[in-house]
């Protein structure tokens, strides 16, 4: 029989004491300044119970230090009886003292705090007694929240016996307007048939990523080619490439959001995707965010490339992604809008306020570099900042930022905090994930709208720029290289390209675009957003005529032609009460039946004594 009994919940104070050994109980009794000395376990327990009843327990409370009182207050005024060490440290910066010396040594001396917790649990009746006089703990608040952020980030890195401190510039991306432009750009790129993905994984190819990056406002967050040319960046191998973030996210977001689907090896727009080209971008971004939160097909943690073992056996231990996102969103909703928040402070805030989630139930299935030595099942190898922290970084940087919910301030990931250096197999890693460079984020008005912190979103007015000049002879000329590539895609759809910077409006090309499902208003919007002077009268007339032609005809669906042997029979069927609702008379002997009414027409036809046999194939 084991000497020490473990319990999950102490049903009573006495039962909690009974779970201790006699030697442990003697140490607790000695803390109470009791002159009584006992050898029997039952007698020691009774003595402790007597010393902690009535007003005596309040005198013991006053002997505690500030941190110990805080530990008790946190549990007394919470919904559980458990003491969460990680949450306490995240809030107060250090652990309270439960004793001195090695816990499993005969020299261990417990502190007064050990009288209140047993295997991390406070007995419910003890909690009820303390509630009468223990004040509520201080509220948990986000630290280092500011309206501005510094221009540089101080890097502190330790490698073996060397400490390094140096400053690197922070890159700030304001994503509210950029995401709305990127949404339309990627939708148009898909519409033009230039987005290829794998028919097995639905992930974008390398060429597709480059094509998407080219149409994004400001490109992707990182440019690996530029990184290689920076003097202080010691490029080692292609494995040091960060790779796509925004460009990767858009293909996943639009597929999960049911706005793009796979056709062969390319993405095509769905009806919802075509509608999104005409809808307010903010509403579409909100829809994409909500659908992403509910999706169960894509786990963001798979993007943490250096952590292996997520497939096969390890996949069974991964937790539900929708549950993780729900916890993170709840924490985001407690953040101030329009204020810069340091990522690590937000991560600490989640732990302190017990916005907790698990990435895996089996960390021993995950590893870095090598499954044996690099196994994350070892104590300290799967802490919050390693697993949950990396998942949180990915969701914020790759998806919330891409959709424009947050603005971001970041550095190259190799310059961020090296909080994984103690893990085996990480000596040659410059970062644990491509998202490690996220230092600050800020929830903007679009983010407040998408997170349901605001009832509506008022988009910022975009001042037109003189990027294009439109001439009376139908020529459109781009000035310099300022024209957005997504706008150039629209011009290619509706106008004939004459050179690198010149297009000519062409009626046949414009009518072909309308026939393919495009709208003339899309062209008009691009022109108006890129000019500061009125369109020439001839161009206005041309576009107004096109708008009229666009709405002059309407496709009402496919139909079947049914030929009757006589005009009398055709008239009879076209006017019979059962069949006339589903057909129309065309000429003297032909009936028109819409495809949507085909089944009902055949049934009604049988009811009046006729049948339509299959068509004869020539």
SULQUIWO-V446988 format. One record per residue. N is the residue number from 0. RES is the residue in one letter. D_CENTER is the distance of its C-alpha to the mean C-alpha in whole Angstrom. Layout:
# SULQUIWO-V446988
((N | RES | D_CENTER) (N | RES | D_CENTER))
This chain:
# SULQUIWO-V446988
((0 | X | 50) (1 | X | 47) (2 | X | 48) (3 | X | 45) (4 | X | 43) (5 | X | 40) (6 | X | 38) (7 | X | 35) (8 | X | 36) (9 | X | 39) (10 | X | 41) (11 | X | 44) (12 | X | 45) (13 | X | 48) (14 | X | 46) (15 | X | 43) (16 | X | 46) (17 | X | 48) (18 | X | 45) (19 | X | 46) (20 | X | 49) (21 | X | 52) (22 | X | 52) (23 | X | 48) (24 | X | 50) (25 | X | 53) (26 | X | 51) (27 | X | 49) (28 | X | 52) (29 | X | 53) (30 | X | 51) (31 | X | 52) (32 | X | 56) (33 | X | 57) (34 | X | 61) (35 | X | 61) (36 | X | 61) (37 | X | 60) (38 | X | 60) (39 | X | 59) (40 | X | 55) (41 | X | 56) (42 | X | 58) (43 | X | 55) (44 | X | 52) (45 | X | 55) (46 | X | 56) (47 | X | 52) (48 | X | 51) (49 | X | 54) (50 | X | 53) (51 | X | 50) (52 | X | 51) (53 | X | 52) (54 | X | 52) (55 | X | 52) (56 | X | 48) (57 | X | 48) (58 | X | 50) (59 | X | 48) (60 | X | 45) (61 | X | 46) (62 | X | 47) (63 | X | 43) (64 | X | 42) (65 | X | 39) (66 | X | 36) (67 | X | 38) (68 | X | 38) (69 | X | 34) (70 | X | 34) (71 | X | 36) (72 | X | 35) (73 | X | 31) (74 | X | 32) (75 | X | 35) (76 | X | 32) (77 | X | 29) (78 | X | 29) (79 | X | 30) (80 | X | 33) (81 | X | 31) (82 | X | 30) (83 | X | 27) (84 | X | 28) (85 | X | 25) (86 | X | 24) (87 | X | 27) (88 | X | 27) (89 | X | 24) (90 | X | 25) (91 | X | 29) (92 | X | 29) (93 | X | 31) (94 | X | 32) (95 | X | 35) (96 | X | 38) (97 | X | 39) (98 | X | 42) (99 | X | 44) (100 | X | 44) (101 | X | 43) (102 | X | 42) (103 | X | 44) (104 | X | 47) (105 | X | 50) (106 | X | 50) (107 | X | 47) (108 | X | 47) (109 | X | 45) (110 | X | 44) (111 | X | 45) (112 | X | 41) (113 | X | 41) (114 | X | 44) (115 | X | 41) (116 | X | 38) (117 | X | 39) (118 | X | 37) (119 | X | 34) (120 | X | 35) (121 | X | 37) (122 | X | 39) (123 | X | 39) (124 | X | 42) (125 | X | 42) (126 | X | 39) (127 | X | 41) (128 | X | 44) (129 | X | 42) (130 | X | 40) (131 | X | 43) (132 | X | 43) (133 | X | 40) (134 | X | 38) (135 | X | 34) (136 | X | 32) (137 | X | 31) (138 | X | 28) (139 | X | 24) (140 | X | 23) (141 | X | 21) (142 | X | 23) (143 | X | 23) (144 | X | 22) (145 | X | 23) (146 | X | 24) (147 | X | 24) (148 | X | 23) (149 | X | 26) (150 | X | 26) (151 | X | 26) (152 | X | 25) (153 | X | 27) (154 | X | 27) (155 | X | 29) (156 | X | 29) (157 | X | 31) (158 | X | 33) (159 | X | 36) (160 | X | 38) (161 | X | 37) (162 | X | 35) (163 | X | 33) (164 | X | 32) (165 | X | 31) (166 | X | 29) (167 | X | 27) (168 | X | 26) (169 | X | 22) (170 | X | 21) (171 | X | 19) (172 | X | 17) (173 | X | 17) (174 | X | 15) (175 | X | 16) (176 | X | 18) (177 | X | 17) (178 | X | 14) (179 | X | 17) (180 | X | 19) (181 | X | 17) (182 | X | 16) (183 | X | 20) (184 | X | 21) (185 | X | 18) (186 | X | 20) (187 | X | 23) (188 | X | 23) (189 | X | 22) (190 | X | 25) (191 | X | 27) (192 | X | 27) (193 | X | 25) (194 | X | 22) (195 | X | 23) (196 | X | 21) (197 | X | 22) (198 | X | 24) (199 | X | 23) (200 | X | 20) (201 | X | 18) (202 | X | 17) (203 | X | 19) (204 | X | 22) (205 | X | 23) (206 | X | 25) (207 | X | 22) (208 | X | 20) (209 | X | 22) (210 | X | 23) (211 | X | 20) (212 | X | 20) (213 | X | 23) (214 | X | 22) (215 | X | 19) (216 | X | 20) (217 | X | 21) (218 | X | 20) (219 | X | 17) (220 | X | 16) (221 | X | 19) (222 | X | 22) (223 | X | 23) (224 | X | 27) (225 | X | 27) (226 | X | 26) (227 | X | 29) (228 | X | 31) (229 | X | 31) (230 | X | 34) (231 | X | 32) (232 | X | 30) (233 | X | 31) (234 | X | 30) (235 | X | 31) (236 | X | 29) (237 | X | 27) (238 | X | 25) (239 | X | 24) (240 | X | 22) (241 | X | 19) (242 | X | 18) (243 | X | 16) (244 | X | 12) (245 | X | 12) (246 | X | 15) (247 | X | 13) (248 | X | 10) (249 | X | 12) (250 | X | 14) (251 | X | 11) (252 | X | 10) (253 | X | 13) (254 | X | 14) (255 | X | 12) (256 | X | 13) (257 | X | 16) (258 | X | 17) (259 | X | 18) (260 | X | 20) (261 | X | 22) (262 | X | 26) (263 | X | 28) (264 | X | 26) (265 | X | 24) (266 | X | 22) (267 | X | 23) (268 | X | 22) (269 | X | 22) (270 | X | 24) (271 | X | 21) (272 | X | 20) (273 | X | 24) (274 | X | 23) (275 | X | 20) (276 | X | 23) (277 | X | 25) (278 | X | 22) (279 | X | 21) (280 | X | 18) (281 | X | 16) (282 | X | 17) (283 | X | 15) (284 | X | 12) (285 | X | 12) (286 | X | 13) (287 | X | 10) (288 | X | 7) (289 | X | 10) (290 | X | 10) (291 | X | 7) (292 | X | 7) (293 | X | 10) (294 | X | 11) (295 | X | 12) (296 | X | 13) (297 | X | 11) (298 | X | 10) (299 | X | 8) (300 | X | 11) (301 | X | 13) (302 | X | 12) (303 | X | 14) (304 | X | 17) (305 | X | 20) (306 | X | 19) (307 | X | 21) (308 | X | 22) (309 | X | 19) (310 | X | 21) (311 | X | 24) (312 | X | 25) (313 | X | 22) (314 | X | 20) (315 | X | 22) (316 | X | 21) (317 | X | 17) (318 | X | 16) (319 | X | 14) (320 | X | 10) (321 | X | 10) (322 | X | 12) (323 | X | 10) (324 | X | 7) (325 | X | 10) (326 | X | 12) (327 | X | 9) (328 | X | 9) (329 | X | 13) (330 | X | 13) (331 | X | 11) (332 | X | 14) (333 | X | 17) (334 | X | 16) (335 | X | 19) (336 | X | 18) (337 | X | 19) (338 | X | 20) (339 | X | 18) (340 | X | 17) (341 | X | 18) (342 | X | 15) (343 | X | 17) (344 | X | 19) (345 | X | 15) (346 | X | 15) (347 | X | 19) (348 | X | 18) (349 | X | 16) (350 | X | 19) (351 | X | 21) (352 | X | 20) (353 | X | 20) (354 | X | 16) (355 | X | 16) (356 | X | 15) (357 | X | 16) (358 | X | 14) (359 | X | 18) (360 | X | 21) (361 | X | 23) (362 | X | 22) (363 | X | 26) (364 | X | 24) (365 | X | 22) (366 | X | 24) (367 | X | 24) (368 | X | 27) (369 | X | 29) (370 | X | 29) (371 | X | 32) (372 | X | 32) (373 | X | 28) (374 | X | 27) (375 | X | 24) (376 | X | 26) (377 | X | 29) (378 | X | 28) (379 | X | 26) (380 | X | 25) (381 | X | 22) (382 | X | 21) (383 | X | 18) (384 | X | 18) (385 | X | 18) (386 | X | 16) (387 | X | 13) (388 | X | 13) (389 | X | 12) (390 | X | 9) (391 | X | 8) (392 | X | 9) (393 | X | 7) (394 | X | 4) (395 | X | 6) (396 | X | 8) (397 | X | 7) (398 | X | 4) (399 | X | 5) (400 | X | 8) (401 | X | 9) (402 | X | 9) (403 | X | 11) (404 | X | 10) (405 | X | 11) (406 | X | 14) (407 | X | 14) (408 | X | 17) (409 | X | 17) (410 | X | 20) (411 | X | 21) (412 | X | 19) (413 | X | 23) (414 | X | 24) (415 | X | 21) (416 | X | 22) (417 | X | 24) (418 | X | 23) (419 | X | 23) (420 | X | 27) (421 | X | 28) (422 | X | 27) (423 | X | 29) (424 | X | 29) (425 | X | 27) (426 | X | 30) (427 | X | 29) (428 | X | 25) (429 | X | 24) (430 | X | 21) (431 | X | 19) (432 | X | 16) (433 | X | 15) (434 | X | 13) (435 | X | 16) (436 | X | 17) (437 | X | 14) (438 | X | 17) (439 | X | 16) (440 | X | 14) (441 | X | 15) (442 | X | 13) (443 | X | 15) (444 | X | 17) (445 | X | 15) (446 | X | 12) (447 | X | 15) (448 | X | 15) (449 | X | 12) (450 | X | 12) (451 | X | 15) (452 | X | 17) (453 | X | 19) (454 | X | 21) (455 | X | 21) (456 | X | 20) (457 | X | 23) (458 | X | 22) (459 | X | 24) (460 | X | 27) (461 | X | 27) (462 | X | 30) (463 | X | 32) (464 | X | 33) (465 | X | 36) (466 | X | 34) (467 | X | 36) (468 | X | 40) (469 | X | 41) (470 | X | 45) (471 | X | 47) (472 | X | 48) (473 | X | 45) (474 | X | 43) (475 | X | 40) (476 | X | 40) (477 | X | 37) (478 | X | 38) (479 | X | 37) (480 | X | 33) (481 | X | 31) (482 | X | 30) (483 | X | 27) (484 | X | 27) (485 | X | 25) (486 | X | 28) (487 | X | 30) (488 | X | 29) (489 | X | 30) (490 | X | 33) (491 | X | 34) (492 | X | 33) (493 | X | 36) (494 | X | 38) (495 | X | 40) (496 | X | 39) (497 | X | 42) (498 | X | 41) (499 | X | 38) (500 | X | 38) (501 | X | 40) (502 | X | 40) (503 | X | 42) (504 | X | 41) (505 | X | 43) (506 | X | 44) (507 | X | 43) (508 | X | 40) (509 | X | 39) (510 | X | 40) (511 | X | 39) (512 | X | 35) (513 | X | 36) (514 | X | 37) (515 | X | 34) (516 | X | 32) (517 | X | 31) (518 | X | 32) (519 | X | 34) (520 | X | 32) (521 | X | 30) (522 | X | 32) (523 | X | 34) (524 | X | 30) (525 | X | 30) (526 | X | 34) (527 | X | 34) (528 | X | 31) (529 | X | 32) (530 | X | 36) (531 | X | 38) (532 | X | 41) (533 | X | 42) (534 | X | 42) (535 | X | 45) (536 | X | 47) (537 | X | 48) (538 | X | 44) (539 | X | 43) (540 | X | 46) (541 | X | 44) (542 | X | 41) (543 | X | 42) (544 | X | 44) (545 | X | 41) (546 | X | 39) (547 | X | 43) (548 | X | 43) (549 | X | 39) (550 | X | 40) (551 | X | 43) (552 | X | 43) (553 | X | 40) (554 | X | 40) (555 | X | 40) (556 | X | 40) (557 | X | 42) (558 | X | 45) (559 | X | 48) (560 | X | 52) (561 | X | 54) (562 | X | 58) (563 | X | 61) (564 | X | 64) (565 | X | 66) (566 | X | 65) (567 | X | 66) (568 | X | 64) (569 | X | 61) (570 | X | 62) (571 | X | 62) (572 | X | 59) (573 | X | 57) (574 | X | 59) (575 | X | 59) (576 | X | 57) (577 | X | 55) (578 | X | 54) (579 | X | 54) (580 | X | 51) (581 | X | 49) (582 | X | 51) (583 | X | 53) (584 | X | 56) (585 | X | 56) (586 | X | 60) (587 | X | 63) (588 | X | 61) (589 | X | 58) (590 | X | 55) (591 | X | 51) (592 | X | 49) (593 | X | 45) (594 | X | 43) (595 | X | 41) (596 | X | 44) (597 | X | 46) (598 | X | 46) (599 | X | 47) (600 | X | 50) (601 | X | 51) (602 | X | 51) (603 | X | 53) (604 | X | 55) (605 | X | 56) (606 | X | 57) (607 | X | 60) (608 | X | 61) (609 | X | 60) (610 | X | 57) (611 | X | 55) (612 | X | 55) (613 | X | 53) (614 | X | 53) (615 | X | 56) (616 | X | 54) (617 | X | 57))
